[in-house]
C-alpha cells in the first residue's frame, strides 16, 4: 500500500485544487504579516525562532539533495518522489528555506485521504459515510541542522490552516497522520491529534471542528 490512502478519482482533482488554493493564500497572508496569528491556544502556535522563508509550494528547480532530517525514509521520499508527486497532483508539498542560501530546511506534504467508518471510537461511527473523506498529513520534517528551533511547529500551523481553508471548499472529516514513533505521537498529540483506536496502522486525527475552534 502506498504511503497515502486512495481517494475516488472524481474527488481528487477538486480536493487538490482546494489544497493548492489554500496553500497559496496562506503563504501570501504570512508573507504580508510576517508572523502567525496569535488567536489560537499556546499549544497551537507555530513560531519561527531563526530566519526562514515563509512556507511556499515546492518548485521543480528546488535542490532537494541536501535535505537531511536523519530519517532516511523521509529524506528518500523527498529527494526521489517529492517533485513527482507534487507535479502530478498526488500530494501538495510545501517547503521552507534558508533565506540567505535558498537551501530547503523543511517540508510538509498534504493529500486527500479517507477513513474507514470502523476506525474512530464507537460513538463517532454512527451516521458517518463509509469511508469518510479526510486529508492526510503524510510527511513533516525539518533539517537536522535547525531542529528544535520552531520550524516544525511553523510548518504544522501552516498546514493545518491550509487544511482548514481547503475544507471550506471540499468537505473532510479532519486531518490524519501516521506517526513513525512514540516521540512523534507526542508531538502530534500536542497539536490536538487523537488516536483512531481501531485503525491497525495506528493513525491519529485532528477534526476540522477542532481546527475551527483553534484557528477560526
N, C-alpha and C positions, 0 to 999 in steps of 0.2 A: 504493500500500500504506500502511495507517495506520502510525503510529509504533510501535504494539505488534503483536506477532505473534498470529495467531489460535490459539485453543485449542478442542478439541472441546467443544461446548456442554454435554455431560454432565459434564465435568470442572470447568468454570469456577466454578459456584456453590460447590462444596466447597472448591476451591482458594482462592477469595477469602474464604470464611468462615474458613478457616485463617489467612489473612493478617490479617484483622481481629482474630481472637483473639490472634495472636502480637503484633501491634502494641499492642493494649491491655495485654497482660500486661507487655510490656517497658516501656511508659510508666509503669505503676504501680510496677514494680520500681525504675525510675530515680528516680521521684519520692520513693520511700522512702529510697533510698540516697544520692541527691544526686550520684552520680558513677558513671561506668562502672567495671566491674570491671577489675582490673589483672592479669588472668591471661594475656592474650594478649601476643605479642611487641610490642615498642615500635612497629613499623611499623603495627600493627593497633589501636592505642589511639586513641580519639576523645576529645579533651579540650577542654572549653569554656574559653576564656580571658577572656571577658566574659560578663556576665549574659545569660541567655536562658531561656525556659521549657523544660521537658522536651519532647521530641517528643510530639505528640499528633495524632489524626486531624483532618483538615480539617472545618470546620463551615460550614454554609450562610451564616451571617452574618459569616464572616471577610472582612475587607476585603482583596481581592486586588489592587486597582487601583494601590496604591502600590509594590508589589514591583518591583524593578528590579535585575537581575543583569548588565546590559549586553549581554545577548543577546536580541534582540527575539523570536526564535522561542521561546525558553524562557519569556520574560515573557508572550508572547501565549497560549501554551498554558495557563499557569497562570491567567491572568485570564479567558480565554474558555471554556476547556474543563475546567479542573481540577475544579470542583464537579460539573459534569455527569457526567464520567467516574467520579468518586468515588461520587456518589449512585446511579448506575446499575450499580455493581459491575464496571465495566470496569477500573478502576485503584484502588488504595488509596493515597490521598495523605495524607502526614503533614507537619506543619509545626512550626517553632519560631518563637517570637515574642519581642518586647521585653517583659519583664515589667512595665515601667512604663507603656507605651502600648498594648500589645496588638498593635502592628504586626507583620505577618508578615515575618520576616527570613530565612527559609529554608524550602525544601520538598523533598520527595523522593517519587517515585512508583514503586510496585511493582505488577506484574501478572503473570498467568500467561502462559507462552510455550511455545515448542517449538524444538528444534534439529534440523535435518536431520542424519541419520547421516553424511552425506558431509562435514560441516564440520569436525569435530575432526581431530587428527592420525590418520594411518592406523592405528597400533596401538590407538587408542581407539574404532575404528569397529566392531570385531567384537563380536558378541553384544549389540548395542545395539538397542533399539526404533527404528523409523524412522517418524515423528520421535520424539525423546526429550523428555519433559516437562522444563520448567525454569521459572525465574522471570526476569522482565525488570525490571531497574532502568532505567526509561525516562527519568527526569529526576532530577537532583540539582543544586540551585542555592542560592546564598546571595546576599543583597542586596549591592550594590556598596559600601554604607556600612560593612559589617562583614566584608569579605573578609580573608583571611589572619589570622584570629583563632580558628581551631579549629572553626568551626561546620560546615564541610563534612565534616571528619573525624568530628565527633559524629554528624551525620546518617548518614554511611556506616556507622559502627559500629552505630547503632540499626537501620538497615535490614538489614544483614547478619545481625544477631542475630534480627530478626523473620523473615527468610527461613529461618534455621536452625530456628527454632521451628515454622514452618509445615511444614517438611519432616518433622517428627515425626508429622504428621497425614496429609499427602499427599506422595507421592514427587516428587522433582525432581532432575535431574542436577546443577544448580548455578544460579548467578545470572549472567545475561548482560547486557551493556550495549553501546551503540553510541556510543563517544566521538566528539565533534564535531571534535576536532583532536588533534594530537600532544601538546600540553601536557596535555590531559585523559587521553590514553592513558597518559602517565607517571604521573598521579595514580592512575588505576585500577591500574596495574601495581604501585604501592606497596602496594596492598591485596591483592595476590595474583592479580589478574586476568591471564589469559594470552590471547593471540590464538587465535581459531579460524581456522586457516590457510587453510581452503578456503571460507570464507564470503565471498561477493562484497561484502557490506556491512561487512566487517571488524569483526565482533563480537568481544568479549572475554568470557571466562568465568572465574569462580572456582567450583570444585566444592564441593559440600556436604561431601565428605570432608575438604577442606582447612579449611573453616569450622569443622568439628567439632574439628579439631586446634588451631586458633587460639583458638576461643571455648568449646569444650566443657568 
